[in-house]
């Protein structure tokens, strides 16, 4: 499932490059929630040169890449934990510049079910992250 999702991302990027050659694909940011976050993490592991930044929202199964490039940022829910070795250790976070941001939001509310307040919290975290160089 995750491999297929990762390859689907690669296919969509390939098609977008054909249909929208004017777009800047050298600064690509991918974002995914839950299973989509797992696919995004796998894509960044398999194709690190194709993406600049990765944002996962409570992915729980696929290990986040331990790398400085692409840059890795993850929002975490308050009610679920990730599987063993999905999240980097504190030492790995420092070494690779990975940010693990814990939130007060439930996993199931990190999608279209989020309240206006929860959306603002997540959007503020993401916008702050994206504004960093």
KEZA-234754 format. One record per atom (N, C-alpha, C, O): residue number from 1; residue in three letters; chain; x negated, z negated, y negated. Coordinates in Angstrom, 3 decimals, m for minus. Layout:
REM residues N
[NUM; ALA; A; [X; Z; Y]]
...
***
This chain:
REM residues 133
[1; UNK; A; [m0.819; 0.000; 1.190]]
[1; UNK; A; [0.000; 0.000; 0.000]]
[1; UNK; A; [m0.871; 0.000; m1.265]]
[1; UNK; A; [m0.647; 0.788; m2.184]]
[2; UNK; A; [m1.863; m0.893; m1.295]]
[2; UNK; A; [m2.721; m0.971; m2.480]]
[2; UNK; A; [m3.607; 0.269; m2.606]]
[2; UNK; A; [m3.809; 0.789; m3.703]]
[3; UNK; A; [m4.133; 0.734; m1.473]]
[3; UNK; A; [m4.938; 1.960; m1.515]]
[3; UNK; A; [m4.113; 3.126; m2.042]]
[3; UNK; A; [m4.576; 3.897; m2.882]]
[4; UNK; A; [m2.900; 3.246; m1.545]]
[4; UNK; A; [m2.020; 4.334; m1.997]]
[4; UNK; A; [m1.733; 4.194; m3.493]]
[4; UNK; A; [m1.754; 5.186; m4.222]]
[5; UNK; A; [m1.469; 2.986; m3.947]]
[5; UNK; A; [m1.221; 2.757; m5.368]]
[5; UNK; A; [m2.420; 3.097; m6.220]]
[5; UNK; A; [m2.282; 3.696; m7.287]]
[6; UNK; A; [m3.601; 2.719; m5.755]]
[6; UNK; A; [m4.834; 3.033; m6.476]]
[6; UNK; A; [m5.044; 4.542; m6.557]]
[6; UNK; A; [m5.426; 5.067; m7.603]]
[7; UNK; A; [m4.795; 5.230; m5.459]]
[7; UNK; A; [m4.936; 6.691; m5.464]]
[7; UNK; A; [m3.860; 7.353; m6.332]]
[7; UNK; A; [m4.108; 8.399; m6.932]]
[8; UNK; A; [m2.685; 6.757; m6.400]]
[8; UNK; A; [m1.651; 7.284; m7.297]]
[8; UNK; A; [m2.084; 7.172; m8.756]]
[8; UNK; A; [m1.842; 8.080; m9.551]]
[9; UNK; A; [m2.723; 6.060; m9.104]]
[9; UNK; A; [m3.244; 5.911; m10.466]]
[9; UNK; A; [m4.263; 7.013; m10.746]]
[9; UNK; A; [m4.234; 7.646; m11.802]]
[10; UNK; A; [m5.162; 7.235; m9.791]]
[10; UNK; A; [m6.187; 8.278; m9.966]]
[10; UNK; A; [m5.541; 9.656; m10.127]]
[10; UNK; A; [m5.969; 10.449; m10.965]]
[11; UNK; A; [m4.521; 9.937; m9.332]]
[11; UNK; A; [m3.824; 11.220; m9.420]]
[11; UNK; A; [m3.160; 11.387; m10.799]]
[11; UNK; A; [m3.284; 12.438; m11.428]]
[12; UNK; A; [m2.468; 10.359; m11.254]]
[12; UNK; A; [m1.800; 10.435; m12.561]]
[12; UNK; A; [m2.834; 10.669; m13.665]]
[12; UNK; A; [m2.602; 11.481; m14.561]]
[13; UNK; A; [m3.950; 9.983; m13.613]]
[13; UNK; A; [m5.001; 10.202; m14.619]]
[13; UNK; A; [m5.508; 11.637; m14.581]]
[13; UNK; A; [m5.713; 12.256; m15.625]]
[14; UNK; A; [m5.705; 12.155; m13.398]]
[14; UNK; A; [m6.166; 13.538; m13.247]]
[14; UNK; A; [m5.165; 14.505; m13.869]]
[14; UNK; A; [m5.554; 15.439; m14.570]]
[15; UNK; A; [m3.892; 14.287; m13.616]]
[15; UNK; A; [m2.849; 15.166; m14.168]]
[15; UNK; A; [m2.740; 15.012; m15.679]]
[15; UNK; A; [m2.551; 15.999; m16.390]]
[16; UNK; A; [m2.858; 13.781; m16.175]]
[16; UNK; A; [m2.796; 13.568; m17.623]]
[16; UNK; A; [m3.952; 14.260; m18.339]]
[16; UNK; A; [m3.785; 14.798; m19.434]]
[17; UNK; A; [m5.116; 14.241; m17.714]]
[17; UNK; A; [m6.266; 14.925; m18.313]]
[17; UNK; A; [m6.019; 16.420; m18.417]]
[17; UNK; A; [m6.484; 17.059; m19.361]]
[18; UNK; A; [m5.294; 16.983; m17.460]]
[18; UNK; A; [m4.973; 18.406; m17.500]]
[18; UNK; A; [m3.932; 18.723; m18.567]]
[18; UNK; A; [m4.060; 19.703; m19.302]]
[19; UNK; A; [m2.908; 17.890; m18.643]]
[19; UNK; A; [m1.793; 18.178; m19.554]]
[19; UNK; A; [m1.995; 17.647; m20.962]]
[19; UNK; A; [m1.324; 18.085; m21.896]]
[20; UNK; A; [m2.921; 16.702; m21.121]]
[20; UNK; A; [m3.180; 16.095; m22.433]]
[20; UNK; A; [m4.681; 15.976; m22.688]]
[20; UNK; A; [m5.190; 14.868; m22.857]]
[21; UNK; A; [m5.391; 17.093; m22.717]]
[21; UNK; A; [m6.848; 17.022; m22.846]]
[21; UNK; A; [m7.319; 16.411; m24.171]]
[21; UNK; A; [m8.479; 16.021; m24.298]]
[22; UNK; A; [m6.429; 16.330; m25.143]]
[22; UNK; A; [m6.813; 15.765; m26.442]]
[22; UNK; A; [m6.903; 14.239; m26.418]]
[22; UNK; A; [m7.460; 13.643; m27.340]]
[23; UNK; A; [m6.373; 13.606; m25.392]]
[23; UNK; A; [m6.411; 12.147; m25.309]]
[23; UNK; A; [m7.820; 11.661; m24.952]]
[23; UNK; A; [m8.578; 12.345; m24.264]]
[24; UNK; A; [m8.145; 10.464; m25.439]]
[24; UNK; A; [m9.449; 9.861; m25.190]]
[24; UNK; A; [m9.376; 9.016; m23.918]]
[24; UNK; A; [m8.894; 7.884; m23.945]]
[25; UNK; A; [m9.849; 9.563; m22.826]]
[25; UNK; A; [m9.814; 8.849; m21.555]]
[25; UNK; A; [m11.066; 7.998; m21.335]]
[25; UNK; A; [m11.218; 7.393; m20.275]]
[26; UNK; A; [m11.947; 7.946; m22.307]]
[26; UNK; A; [m13.159; 7.149; m22.155]]
[26; UNK; A; [m12.937; 5.684; m22.531]]
[26; UNK; A; [m13.833; 4.858; m22.358]]
[27; UNK; A; [m11.762; 5.362; m23.038]]
[27; UNK; A; [m11.441; 3.980; m23.409]]
[27; UNK; A; [m10.122; 3.543; m22.763]]
[27; UNK; A; [m9.272; 2.942; m23.420]]
[28; UNK; A; [m9.963; 3.843; m21.507]]
[28; UNK; A; [m8.725; 3.598; m20.793]]
[28; UNK; A; [m8.569; 2.119; m20.428]]
[28; UNK; A; [m9.500; 1.486; m19.931]]
[29; UNK; A; [m7.378; 1.587; m20.685]]
[29; UNK; A; [m7.025; 0.238; m20.272]]
[29; UNK; A; [m5.861; 0.325; m19.295]]
[29; UNK; A; [m4.848; 0.958; m19.592]]
[30; UNK; A; [m5.997; m0.301; m18.142]]
[30; UNK; A; [m4.922; m0.355; m17.155]]
[30; UNK; A; [m4.347; m1.760; m17.124]]
[30; UNK; A; [m5.080; m2.742; m17.238]]
[31; UNK; A; [m3.022; m1.851; m16.968]]
[31; UNK; A; [m2.359; m3.142; m16.875]]
[31; UNK; A; [m1.343; m3.090; m15.741]]
[31; UNK; A; [m0.640; m2.093; m15.576]]
[32; UNK; A; [m1.266; m4.162; m14.965]]
[32; UNK; A; [m0.308; m4.211; m13.873]]
[32; UNK; A; [0.108; m5.632; m13.574]]
[32; UNK; A; [m0.679; m6.567; m13.723]]
[33; UNK; A; [1.353; m5.791; m13.150]]
[33; UNK; A; [1.902; m7.103; m12.797]]
[33; UNK; A; [2.063; m7.214; m11.283]]
[33; UNK; A; [2.522; m6.280; m10.625]]
[34; UNK; A; [1.685; m8.349; m10.751]]
[34; UNK; A; [1.889; m8.682; m9.346]]
[34; UNK; A; [1.245; m7.629; m8.436]]
[34; UNK; A; [0.027; m7.451; m8.468]]
[35; UNK; A; [2.039; m6.939; m7.638]]
[35; UNK; A; [1.507; m5.899; m6.762]]
[35; UNK; A; [0.828; m4.792; m7.576]]
[35; UNK; A; [m0.197; m4.248; m7.164]]
[36; UNK; A; [1.404; m4.471; m8.724]]
[36; UNK; A; [0.784; m3.477; m9.611]]
[36; UNK; A; [m0.552; m3.966; m10.143]]
[36; UNK; A; [m1.462; m3.169; m10.372]]
[37; UNK; A; [m0.673; m5.268; m10.340]]
[37; UNK; A; [m1.955; m5.845; m10.737]]
[37; UNK; A; [m2.979; m5.752; m9.629]]
[37; UNK; A; [m4.163; m5.531; m9.881]]
[38; UNK; A; [m2.514; m5.924; m8.380]]
[38; UNK; A; [m3.415; m5.757; m7.240]]
[38; UNK; A; [m3.930; m4.321; m7.173]]
[38; UNK; A; [m5.112; m4.095; m6.915]]
[39; UNK; A; [m3.050; m3.359; m7.402]]
[39; UNK; A; [m3.463; m1.947; m7.384]]
[39; UNK; A; [m4.435; m1.655; m8.517]]
[39; UNK; A; [m5.402; m0.914; m8.339]]
[40; UNK; A; [m4.180; m2.234; m9.671]]
[40; UNK; A; [m5.062; m2.055; m10.820]]
[40; UNK; A; [m6.441; m2.647; m10.538]]
[40; UNK; A; [m7.461; m2.039; m10.863]]
[41; UNK; A; [m6.468; m3.832; m9.935]]
[41; UNK; A; [m7.746; m4.465; m9.583]]
[41; UNK; A; [m8.514; m3.610; m8.582]]
[41; UNK; A; [m9.726; m3.433; m8.713]]
[42; UNK; A; [m7.815; m3.082; m7.588]]
[42; UNK; A; [m8.481; m2.224; m6.601]]
[42; UNK; A; [m8.998; m0.947; m7.250]]
[42; UNK; A; [m10.109; m0.506; m6.954]]
[43; UNK; A; [m8.199; m0.351; m8.134]]
[43; UNK; A; [m8.637; 0.863; m8.821]]
[43; UNK; A; [m9.938; 0.599; m9.578]]
[43; UNK; A; [m10.870; 1.403; m9.523]]
[44; UNK; A; [m9.995; m0.524; m10.279]]
[44; UNK; A; [m11.207; m0.862; m11.047]]
[44; UNK; A; [m12.399; m1.109; m10.138]]
[44; UNK; A; [m13.538; m0.846; m10.525]]
[45; UNK; A; [m12.153; m1.607; m8.944]]
[45; UNK; A; [m13.233; m1.818; m7.978]]
[45; UNK; A; [m13.746; m0.481; m7.446]]
[45; UNK; A; [m14.953; m0.274; m7.324]]
[46; UNK; A; [m12.816; 0.427; m7.131]]
[46; UNK; A; [m13.190; 1.716; m6.551]]
[46; UNK; A; [m13.726; 2.707; m7.586]]
[46; UNK; A; [m14.615; 3.503; m7.285]]
[47; UNK; A; [m13.183; 2.656; m8.804]]
[47; UNK; A; [m13.514; 3.650; m9.833]]
[47; UNK; A; [m13.865; 2.980; m11.165]]
[47; UNK; A; [m13.200; 3.227; m12.170]]
[48; UNK; A; [m14.887; 2.147; m11.183]]
[48; UNK; A; [m15.190; 1.389; m12.401]]
[48; UNK; A; [m15.554; 2.256; m13.610]]
[48; UNK; A; [m15.394; 1.820; m14.751]]
[49; UNK; A; [m16.033; 3.455; m13.375]]
[49; UNK; A; [m16.420; 4.321; m14.499]]
[49; UNK; A; [m15.221; 5.014; m15.146]]
[49; UNK; A; [m15.362; 5.629; m16.203]]
[50; UNK; A; [m14.046; 4.922; m14.524]]
[50; UNK; A; [m12.864; 5.594; m15.060]]
[50; UNK; A; [m12.025; 4.710; m15.973]]
[50; UNK; A; [m11.066; 5.188; m16.579]]
[51; UNK; A; [m12.369; 3.430; m16.081]]
[51; UNK; A; [m11.552; 2.504; m16.857]]
[51; UNK; A; [m12.451; 1.568; m17.662]]
[51; UNK; A; [m13.495; 1.128; m17.182]]
[52; UNK; A; [m12.029; 1.269; m18.898]]
[52; UNK; A; [m12.799; 0.370; m19.764]]
[52; UNK; A; [m12.370; m1.081; m19.624]]
[52; UNK; A; [m13.195; m1.993; m19.577]]
[53; UNK; A; [m11.039; m1.273; m19.558]]
[53; UNK; A; [m10.498; m2.626; m19.465]]
[53; UNK; A; [m9.384; m2.658; m18.427]]
[53; UNK; A; [m8.643; m1.692; m18.248]]
[54; UNK; A; [m9.289; m3.798; m17.748]]
[54; UNK; A; [m8.241; m4.034; m16.767]]
[54; UNK; A; [m7.545; m5.334; m17.136]]
[54; UNK; A; [m8.188; m6.349; m17.403]]
[55; UNK; A; [m6.222; m5.284; m17.146]]
[55; UNK; A; [m5.428; m6.480; m17.382]]
[55; UNK; A; [m4.490; m6.632; m16.197]]
[55; UNK; A; [m3.678; m5.750; m15.916]]
[56; UNK; A; [m4.607; m7.755; m15.508]]
[56; UNK; A; [m3.657; m8.035; m14.441]]
[56; UNK; A; [m2.781; m9.201; m14.884]]
[56; UNK; A; [m3.222; m10.122; m15.571]]
[57; UNK; A; [m1.540; m9.121; m14.467]]
[57; UNK; A; [m0.586; m10.182; m14.764]]
[57; UNK; A; [m0.142; m10.788; m13.443]]
[57; UNK; A; [0.805; m10.328; m12.805]]
[58; UNK; A; [m0.856; m11.831; m13.057]]
[58; UNK; A; [m0.552; m12.613; m11.869]]
[58; UNK; A; [m0.650; m11.818; m10.573]]
[58; UNK; A; [0.184; m11.972; m9.681]]
[59; UNK; A; [m1.680; m10.957; m10.471]]
[59; UNK; A; [m1.945; m10.365; m9.159]]
[59; UNK; A; [m2.374; m11.494; m8.241]]
[59; UNK; A; [m3.008; m12.450; m8.687]]
[60; UNK; A; [m2.038; m11.395; m6.971]]
[60; UNK; A; [m2.254; m12.541; m6.103]]
[60; UNK; A; [m3.047; m12.247; m4.846]]
[60; UNK; A; [m3.476; m13.180; m4.167]]
[61; UNK; A; [m3.255; m10.989; m4.513]]
[61; UNK; A; [m3.869; m10.670; m3.220]]
[61; UNK; A; [m5.230; m9.972; m3.329]]
[61; UNK; A; [m6.143; m10.276; m2.561]]
[62; UNK; A; [m5.369; m9.051; m4.266]]
[62; UNK; A; [m6.578; m8.233; m4.387]]
[62; UNK; A; [m7.583; m8.941; m5.303]]
[62; UNK; A; [m7.249; m9.328; m6.422]]
[63; UNK; A; [m8.794; m9.103; m4.822]]
[63; UNK; A; [m9.836; m9.758; m5.620]]
[63; UNK; A; [m10.127; m8.973; m6.883]]
[63; UNK; A; [m10.225; m7.746; m6.867]]
[64; UNK; A; [m10.264; m9.704; m7.973]]
[64; UNK; A; [m10.670; m9.065; m9.219]]
[64; UNK; A; [m12.134; m8.663; m9.093]]
[64; UNK; A; [m12.934; m9.397; m8.512]]
[65; UNK; A; [m12.492; m7.489; m9.639]]
[65; UNK; A; [m13.893; m7.064; m9.569]]
[65; UNK; A; [m14.799; m8.061; m10.289]]
[65; UNK; A; [m14.462; m8.552; m11.366]]
[66; UNK; A; [m15.917; m8.348; m9.703]]
[66; UNK; A; [m16.937; m9.185; m10.344]]
[66; UNK; A; [m17.915; m8.228; m10.992]]
[66; UNK; A; [m18.908; m7.821; m10.390]]
[67; UNK; A; [m17.611; m7.875; m12.244]]
[67; UNK; A; [m18.391; m6.873; m12.957]]
[67; UNK; A; [m18.230; m7.061; m14.455]]
[67; UNK; A; [m17.249; m7.642; m14.918]]
[68; UNK; A; [m19.188; m6.571; m15.195]]
[68; UNK; A; [m19.092; m6.579; m16.656]]
[68; UNK; A; [m18.386; m5.339; m17.176]]
[68; UNK; A; [m17.854; m5.337; m18.287]]
[69; UNK; A; [m18.383; m4.286; m16.372]]
[69; UNK; A; [m17.694; m3.066; m16.742]]
[69; UNK; A; [m16.962; m2.539; m15.526]]
[69; UNK; A; [m17.598; m2.275; m14.505]]
[70; UNK; A; [m15.694; m2.381; m15.590]]
[70; UNK; A; [m14.856; m2.598; m16.768]]
[70; UNK; A; [m14.674; m4.081; m17.077]]
[70; UNK; A; [m14.956; m4.947; m16.249]]
[71; UNK; A; [m14.196; m4.347; m18.289]]
[71; UNK; A; [m13.881; m5.704; m18.698]]
[71; UNK; A; [m12.602; m6.132; m17.967]]
[71; UNK; A; [m11.664; m5.348; m17.825]]
[72; UNK; A; [m12.584; m7.378; m17.512]]
[72; UNK; A; [m11.466; m7.874; m16.717]]
[72; UNK; A; [m10.790; m9.039; m17.441]]
[72; UNK; A; [m11.450; m9.963; m17.916]]
[73; UNK; A; [m9.458; m8.971; m17.516]]
[73; UNK; A; [m8.641; m10.015; m18.124]]
[73; UNK; A; [m7.434; m10.235; m17.223]]
[73; UNK; A; [m6.809; m9.270; m16.782]]
[74; UNK; A; [m7.102; m11.483; m16.945]]
[74; UNK; A; [m5.942; m11.743; m16.109]]
[74; UNK; A; [m5.105; m12.872; m16.680]]
[74; UNK; A; [m5.620; m13.934; m17.030]]
[75; UNK; A; [m3.813; m12.627; m16.768]]
[75; UNK; A; [m2.844; m13.657; m17.143]]
[75; UNK; A; [m2.312; m14.260; m15.851]]
[75; UNK; A; [m1.982; m13.538; m14.910]]
[76; UNK; A; [m2.231; m15.571; m15.809]]
[76; UNK; A; [m1.800; m16.261; m14.600]]
[76; UNK; A; [m0.493; m16.999; m14.858]]
[76; UNK; A; [m0.276; m17.538; m15.943]]
[77; UNK; A; [0.374; m17.019; m13.850]]
[77; UNK; A; [1.642; m17.733; m13.963]]
[77; UNK; A; [1.437; m19.219; m13.709]]
[77; UNK; A; [0.383; m19.659; m13.248]]
[78; UNK; A; [2.476; m19.968; m14.023]]
[78; UNK; A; [2.389; m21.417; m13.792]]
[78; UNK; A; [2.839; m21.828; m12.394]]
[78; UNK; A; [2.588; m22.959; m11.978]]
[79; UNK; A; [3.497; m20.932; m11.663]]
[79; UNK; A; [4.099; m21.381; m10.414]]
[79; UNK; A; [3.532; m20.759; m9.139]]
[79; UNK; A; [3.963; m21.126; m8.045]]
[80; UNK; A; [2.595; m19.844; m9.242]]
[80; UNK; A; [1.968; m19.285; m8.039]]
[80; UNK; A; [0.459; m19.329; m8.177]]
[80; UNK; A; [m0.090; m19.201; m9.271]]
[81; UNK; A; [m0.189; m19.510; m7.056]]
[81; UNK; A; [m1.645; m19.424; m7.046]]
[81; UNK; A; [m2.051; m18.132; m6.354]]
[81; UNK; A; [m1.319; m17.598; m5.521]]
[82; UNK; A; [m3.196; m17.657; m6.703]]
[82; UNK; A; [m3.735; m16.454; m6.072]]
[82; UNK; A; [m4.377; m16.826; m4.739]]
[82; UNK; A; [m4.768; m17.973; m4.520]]
[83; UNK; A; [m4.477; m15.847; m3.867]]
[83; UNK; A; [m5.171; m16.055; m2.596]]
[83; UNK; A; [m6.637; m16.415; m2.859]]
[83; UNK; A; [m7.162; m16.195; m3.951]]
[84; UNK; A; [m7.267; m16.962; m1.852]]
[84; UNK; A; [m8.677; m17.347; m1.930]]
[84; UNK; A; [m9.521; m16.138; m2.352]]
[84; UNK; A; [m9.348; m15.033; m1.837]]
[85; UNK; A; [m10.420; m16.366; m3.282]]
[85; UNK; A; [m11.397; m15.391; m3.770]]
[85; UNK; A; [m10.814; m14.280; m4.653]]
[85; UNK; A; [m11.542; m13.367; m5.044]]
[86; UNK; A; [m9.528; m14.340; m4.971]]
[86; UNK; A; [m8.959; m13.354; m5.904]]
[86; UNK; A; [m9.520; m13.582; m7.295]]
[86; UNK; A; [m9.961; m12.640; m7.955]]
[87; UNK; A; [m9.503; m14.823; m7.739]]
[87; UNK; A; [m9.996; m15.148; m9.083]]
[87; UNK; A; [m11.484; m15.487; m9.040]]
[87; UNK; A; [m11.964; m16.104; m8.089]]
[88; UNK; A; [m12.196; m15.080; m10.068]]
[88; UNK; A; [m13.622; m15.416; m10.125]]
[88; UNK; A; [m13.826; m16.909; m10.374]]
[88; UNK; A; [m12.982; m17.575; m10.975]]
[89; UNK; A; [m14.938; m17.408; m9.910]]
[89; UNK; A; [m15.306; m18.794; m10.206]]
[89; UNK; A; [m15.631; m18.903; m11.691]]
[89; UNK; A; [m15.762; m17.896; m12.386]]
[90; UNK; A; [m15.757; m20.126; m12.159]]
[90; UNK; A; [m16.138; m20.322; m13.566]]
[90; UNK; A; [m17.494; m19.679; m13.851]]
[90; UNK; A; [m17.690; m19.089; m14.913]]
[91; UNK; A; [m18.428; m19.790; m12.906]]
[91; UNK; A; [m19.749; m19.180; m13.086]]
[91; UNK; A; [m19.636; m17.660; m13.166]]
[91; UNK; A; [m20.296; m17.031; m13.994]]
[92; UNK; A; [m18.803; m17.067; m12.310]]
[92; UNK; A; [m18.612; m15.611; m12.350]]
[92; UNK; A; [m17.929; m15.186; m13.644]]
[92; UNK; A; [m18.261; m14.142; m14.205]]
[93; UNK; A; [m16.986; m15.977; m14.117]]
[93; UNK; A; [m16.323; m15.664; m15.382]]
[93; UNK; A; [m17.342; m15.588; m16.514]]
[93; UNK; A; [m17.300; m14.675; m17.338]]
[94; UNK; A; [m18.245; m16.543; m16.546]]
[94; UNK; A; [m19.281; m16.562; m17.584]]
[94; UNK; A; [m20.251; m15.396; m17.397]]
[94; UNK; A; [m20.558; m14.682; m18.351]]
[95; UNK; A; [m20.725; m15.209; m16.185]]
[95; UNK; A; [m21.708; m14.165; m15.898]]
[95; UNK; A; [m21.202; m12.778; m16.265]]
[95; UNK; A; [m21.948; m11.981; m16.835]]
[96; UNK; A; [m19.933; m12.472; m15.943]]
[96; UNK; A; [m19.396; m11.124; m16.138]]
[96; UNK; A; [m18.475; m10.991; m17.348]]
[96; UNK; A; [m17.994; m9.895; m17.635]]
[97; UNK; A; [m18.224; m12.084; m18.058]]
[97; UNK; A; [m17.342; m12.013; m19.217]]
[97; UNK; A; [m15.884; m11.800; m18.842]]
[97; UNK; A; [m15.132; m11.181; m19.595]]
[98; UNK; A; [m15.481; m12.308; m17.689]]
[98; UNK; A; [m14.098; m12.188; m17.217]]
[98; UNK; A; [m13.279; m13.325; m17.817]]
[98; UNK; A; [m13.736; m14.467; m17.879]]
[99; UNK; A; [m12.061; m13.000; m18.260]]
[99; UNK; A; [m11.183; m14.018; m18.824]]
[99; UNK; A; [m9.993; m14.260; m17.906]]
[99; UNK; A; [m9.253; m13.337; m17.564]]
[100; UNK; A; [m9.826; m15.512; m17.516]]
[100; UNK; A; [m8.670; m15.946; m16.737]]
[100; UNK; A; [m7.829; m16.806; m17.671]]
[100; UNK; A; [m8.238; m17.901; m18.056]]
[101; UNK; A; [m6.656; m16.304; m18.031]]
[101; UNK; A; [m5.793; m16.980; m18.999]]
[101; UNK; A; [m4.560; m17.549; m18.289]]
[101; UNK; A; [m3.704; m16.799; m17.820]]
[102; UNK; A; [m4.483; m18.863; m18.218]]
[102; UNK; A; [m3.314; m19.500; m17.619]]
[102; UNK; A; [m2.197; m19.562; m18.650]]
[102; UNK; A; [m2.441; m19.723; m19.845]]
[103; UNK; A; [m0.966; m19.432; m18.163]]
[103; UNK; A; [0.195; m19.435; m19.047]]
[103; UNK; A; [1.233; m20.441; m18.551]]
[103; UNK; A; [1.092; m21.029; m17.479]]
[104; UNK; A; [2.260; m20.619; m19.348]]
[104; UNK; A; [3.386; m21.492; m18.989]]
[104; UNK; A; [4.556; m20.679; m18.442]]
[104; UNK; A; [5.687; m21.164; m18.413]]
[105; UNK; A; [4.294; m19.453; m18.011]]
[105; UNK; A; [5.342; m18.521; m17.600]]
[105; UNK; A; [5.362; m18.395; m16.077]]
[105; UNK; A; [4.314; m18.329; m15.434]]
[106; UNK; A; [6.568; m18.364; m15.513]]
[106; UNK; A; [6.723; m18.153; m14.072]]
[106; UNK; A; [6.366; m16.720; m13.708]]
[106; UNK; A; [6.510; m15.803; m14.516]]
[107; UNK; A; [5.899; m16.544; m12.483]]
[107; UNK; A; [5.519; m15.224; m11.980]]
[107; UNK; A; [6.645; m14.200; m12.162]]
[107; UNK; A; [6.416; m13.100; m12.666]]
[108; UNK; A; [7.843; m14.566; m11.755]]
[108; UNK; A; [8.965; m13.618; m11.811]]
[108; UNK; A; [9.422; m13.314; m13.235]]
[108; UNK; A; [10.225; m12.406; m13.447]]
[109; UNK; A; [8.919; m14.066; m14.209]]
[109; UNK; A; [9.275; m13.816; m15.605]]
[109; UNK; A; [8.186; m13.050; m16.354]]
[109; UNK; A; [8.249; m12.912; m17.576]]
[110; UNK; A; [7.204; m12.559; m15.634]]
[110; UNK; A; [6.145; m11.769; m16.264]]
[110; UNK; A; [6.491; m10.283; m16.218]]
[110; UNK; A; [5.608; m9.428; m16.294]]
[111; UNK; A; [7.775; m9.987; m16.092]]
[111; UNK; A; [8.238; m8.601; m16.078]]
[111; UNK; A; [9.452; m8.480; m16.994]]
[111; UNK; A; [9.525; m9.176; m18.007]]
[112; UNK; A; [10.382; m7.632; m16.667]]
[112; UNK; A; [11.549; m7.411; m17.517]]
[112; UNK; A; [12.470; m8.612; m17.619]]
[112; UNK; A; [13.358; m8.632; m18.472]]
[113; UNK; A; [12.282; m9.614; m16.772]]
[113; UNK; A; [13.114; m10.812; m16.826]]
[113; UNK; A; [12.625; m11.823; m17.855]]
[113; UNK; A; [13.263; m12.857; m18.052]]
[114; UNK; A; [11.513; m11.543; m18.507]]
[114; UNK; A; [10.958; m12.473; m19.496]]
[114; UNK; A; [11.925; m12.654; m20.663]]
[114; UNK; A; [12.621; m11.727; m21.078]]
[115; UNK; A; [11.940; m13.876; m21.172]]
[115; UNK; A; [12.709; m14.138; m22.387]]
[115; UNK; A; [11.950; m13.556; m23.577]]
[115; UNK; A; [10.795; m13.149; m23.444]]
[116; UNK; A; [12.589; m13.521; m24.713]]
[116; UNK; A; [11.919; m13.035; m25.929]]
[116; UNK; A; [10.684; m13.877; m26.216]]
[116; UNK; A; [9.641; m13.341; m26.590]]
[117; UNK; A; [10.793; m15.194; m26.043]]
[117; UNK; A; [9.658; m16.085; m26.283]]
[117; UNK; A; [8.520; m15.814; m25.298]]
[117; UNK; A; [7.353; m15.774; m25.687]]
[118; UNK; A; [8.865; m15.629; m24.021]]
[118; UNK; A; [7.830; m15.353; m23.013]]
[118; UNK; A; [7.146; m14.016; m23.284]]
[118; UNK; A; [5.930; m13.898; m23.135]]
[119; UNK; A; [7.920; m13.016; m23.678]]
[119; UNK; A; [7.321; m11.717; m24.019]]
[119; UNK; A; [6.352; m11.851; m25.177]]
[119; UNK; A; [5.279; m11.248; m25.176]]
[120; UNK; A; [6.736; m12.642; m26.163]]
[120; UNK; A; [5.851; m12.848; m27.320]]
[120; UNK; A; [4.553; m13.512; m26.880]]
[120; UNK; A; [3.471; m13.109; m27.307]]
[121; UNK; A; [4.659; m14.526; m26.031]]
[121; UNK; A; [3.456; m15.212; m25.541]]
[121; UNK; A; [2.529; m14.220; m24.833]]
[121; UNK; A; [1.334; m14.159; m25.123]]
[122; UNK; A; [3.094; m13.446; m23.900]]
[122; UNK; A; [2.265; m12.487; m23.150]]
[122; UNK; A; [1.711; m11.403; m24.063]]
[122; UNK; A; [0.533; m11.060; m23.972]]
[123; UNK; A; [2.545; m10.862; m24.940]]
[123; UNK; A; [2.076; m9.824; m25.863]]
[123; UNK; A; [0.978; m10.342; m26.771]]
[123; UNK; A; [0.003; m9.636; m27.028]]
[124; UNK; A; [1.122; m11.577; m27.264]]
[124; UNK; A; [0.081; m12.152; m28.123]]
[124; UNK; A; [m1.234; m12.286; m27.361]]
[124; UNK; A; [m2.292; m11.938; m27.886]]
[125; UNK; A; [m1.177; m12.792; m26.119]]
[125; UNK; A; [m2.401; m12.899; m25.311]]
[125; UNK; A; [m3.046; m11.523; m25.138]]
[125; UNK; A; [m4.252; m11.373; m25.332]]
[126; UNK; A; [m2.252; m10.529; m24.777]]
[126; UNK; A; [m2.773; m9.186; m24.516]]
[126; UNK; A; [m3.310; m8.546; m25.787]]
[126; UNK; A; [m4.390; m7.955; m25.773]]
[127; UNK; A; [m2.573; m8.657; m26.881]]
[127; UNK; A; [m3.040; m8.072; m28.147]]
[127; UNK; A; [m4.330; m8.730; m28.620]]
[127; UNK; A; [m5.223; m8.049; m29.124]]
[128; UNK; A; [m4.435; m10.043; m28.463]]
[128; UNK; A; [m5.684; m10.724; m28.833]]
[128; UNK; A; [m6.843; m10.237; m27.984]]
[128; UNK; A; [m7.936; m9.998; m28.497]]
[129; UNK; A; [m6.611; m10.088; m26.688]]
[129; UNK; A; [m7.653; m9.592; m25.793]]
[129; UNK; A; [m8.079; m8.180; m26.170]]
[129; UNK; A; [m9.271; m7.883; m26.243]]
[130; UNK; A; [m7.104; m7.312; m26.409]]
[130; UNK; A; [m7.413; m5.924; m26.727]]
[130; UNK; A; [m8.122; m5.770; m28.070]]
[130; UNK; A; [m8.824; m4.783; m28.291]]
[131; UNK; A; [m7.945; m6.724; m28.955]]
[131; UNK; A; [m8.596; m6.626; m30.276]]
[131; UNK; A; [m10.076; m7.026; m30.212]]
[131; UNK; A; [m10.832; m6.764; m31.148]]
[132; UNK; A; [m10.485; m7.658; m29.112]]
[132; UNK; A; [m11.896; m8.034; m28.943]]
[132; UNK; A; [m12.722; m6.789; m28.648]]
[132; UNK; A; [m12.238; m5.845; m28.023]]
[133; UNK; A; [m13.941; m6.796; m29.092]]
[133; UNK; A; [m14.833; m5.666; m28.808]]
[133; UNK; A; [m15.540; m5.835; m27.510]]
[133; UNK; A; [m16.329; m4.974; m27.119]]
***
